[in-house]
Amino acid sequence: MFGGDDDATREHLLEGLRQRIDDSDVIEAMGAVPREEFVPDSQRSSAYADRPLPIGEGQTISAPHMVAIMAELLDLEPGQTVLEIGTGCGYHAAVTAELVGSGSVYSVEYHESLAREARERLAELGYEGVSIRAGDGHEGWAEHAPYDRAYLTCAAAEFPDAVVEQVRPGGVLLGPLGDGHQRLVRASKREGGTLDREHHGGVRFVRMQGEGRA
């Protein structure tokens, strides 16, 4: 899958991630996904740079360290069912799929063109456990609920109500929240449906789109 310059820059990236990520499974998943396959050809030389890159429609592929941090905070395990809001190019979904193994990843993308391209790309790379639909992420994907985990790859004022409802009690939500200054928030869902929140620092993501947008 890898080779040449891609292989060397990938190893350099992974070495940097090892300095900030304790979960070896996350590091292994990051190394298993060929990031160069998820960026436009014009950005391929920067595929393993630890920064966001444009992918079209005003969207970006997240910096690898942020994908790894989110994966670690989600505490993903084999067999889990995960909801992703904001497919983009499909890179984050692929990393999640590596971690849940025989589990399933259901991803909602607002832009039909990005959803189609990500679906084709993930299929070509053999990620059969990832399903993608185009739609408003505020609605989640009720058909496959309840989810063990749900995360946003785009910033929202708050976790969408439908997404919260679709996560099982004891499940975890994660996403960048805030109208202005964004913070990465991890929330555990209590039996009564309320959320127990932890804040994990300031972040900067593209805004979530759809009918629920403020």
C-alpha angles and dihedrals in degrees: 000000000000132000147151116359092359090059094049096046091045091056091048090052093048091051089055092048091053088063092062107023120071098184108093091195089061091050090050091050092049089052093048097056115080100224091187088069091060101052129075115266089250089060099042095105087059096045094115097038108117096241139086117274130200116255101175136270089066090292133123141208106241122247110268093240090057092050089050094047091051092047091052093048091050090056092214120200135190114275097024125135113228134190118209122192111203113030096187107167093343098250097121091046090053092053090048090049090053089056099045093045107180090017126094136252119203114191131188121203124187095209115070092206093054092045091053094047093046092048091053093044095050091047091052090051092050101251095146093161093067120089122186133193132178114237148095110314091208086074095053115201107288096179093076100037143158098069128194091211137013129185140178122223090190131057122261134175088240140350105284111255093232092053092050090050092051094056115088121241106273091028126123134239125194133182150124108275131187140082094233116000107034125213128191105242127194115195131187114207114231124214091260092054098255121125130242104209136206124185119219105186139281120313139172121223134160113267122267114250132212142072093312093059114124 
